[in-house]
Amino acid sequence: MKAKHDIEANDEMRDEYDFASMKGGVRGKYAKAFNHTATTVLLDSDVAEIFPDSQSVNEALRTLARALRKGNDNAQQ
């Protein structure tokens, strides 16, 4: 992990990034939709070792959800 002073030293916008000359950009255009469709969670380090990316986490949770639904369906019969 970088020290805070290393990050601050490189915290300047490069000259080639001239956002003032860009046309049509809207700040936060998709922010509202993202807030309704995504959830951020913090995994403990031992869990993150097993599930290194969002795809693996989602697959595991979907498998668990199917198993729970199947268990509830069997209990109701």
Secondary structure, DSSP 8 states (H G I E B T S, - for coil): ---HHHHHHT-S--TT--GGG--S--TTTTHHHHHHH-------HHHHHH--SHHHHHHHHHHHHHHHHHHHHHHH-
